[in-house]
Amino acid sequence: MKEAIEQVLKQLEELSVSSQKDVEEARVRFLGKKGCVTALMEQFRTVPAEMKREYGQKLNELKKTVTARIEALKEQAEATAVQLAPKQDLSMPGDPLEPGSRHPVSIVRQEIVDIFRKFGYDVAEGPEIEDDWHVFEALNFPPNHPAREMQDTFFVSTGHLNPLLLRTHTSSVQVRTMESQPLPIRVICPGRVFRNEAISARAHCIFHQVEGLYIDKDVTFADLKQAILLFAREMFGPDTEIRMRPSYFPFTEPSAEVDVSCNICHGKGCNICKGTGWLEIMGCGMVDPNVLEASGIDSKQYSGFAFGMGVERIAMLKWQVNDLRHYFENDMRFLREFTTATEV
Ligand code: PHE
């Protein structure tokens, strides 16, 4: 048996393998069910009792040595296999990345901003998380106005005098401008606004606005009408007509809703304008003296007008998209429709 053990050790020493397959074959030859080490272990039963201790130790050692050697050879063969594996081909072309296009809401917002820039308006921006003062209080919202309640406004913190909330309109930026900028003021305020509304084809809890504000001495309703008419003709074409309907906003007096003549049927009546020939595009009015005073502007010396429109609404009219939700779902099939519009 002693000789047999030495024989195995010798074989182990002479073992030369190069591949992972060779190592596996060697493992089977030594340690497999019919392997030589396994055979010796089985022979152990026949060893006379007085020699069992000595051979038991020897056999255990043998098994350990063989196992360790096979393990080492296996690691070696694995390392060689990795080295020999085909290298990455650095000359391979990369994954194709399609160039993106501007979102339809961005395209229309930019168009609106560009028109008013031409008229001499500056762009003003402000925070989306606002306080009660800038969204409501300074804009002459009475304390119990329904827009302050939970069904319309997302509150971030409540319970104190000036709670934080997600702005429901960008009129808050107009207040910040009146508080901080010298007069006269001529700004537009593009931005994202939030309202606690059920999402449907015609309403969404997030949308975009461009609001405008002009304050100077002797600004009249005629100036407002002229500004809106010029804007409408730039946006919807030179033949566009506008009409104003009396309306109500806490921050303007008088207030109006503006309609433009339907650019699809040119006033004849179609399903886009629901047969009326007119499409509503914005709210507007003369800034309420209370609003001027709240921001420290002398309403005896100064007057102004303000207007506000939804960017998605204008985009819907421009492209006859009849479901507001398309603008927020980022469906590539929808967005691709505007790829060429970017360059127009
Ligand atoms: N702030 C109004 C809104 O969000 C729009 C508006 C702005 C109306 C300015 C009149 C004057 O609906």
Residues whose N, C-alpha, C, O or C-beta is under 5 A from the ligand:
A	BS01	LIG	T168 H169 S171 E211 F249 T252 G283 C284 G285 A306 F307 G308
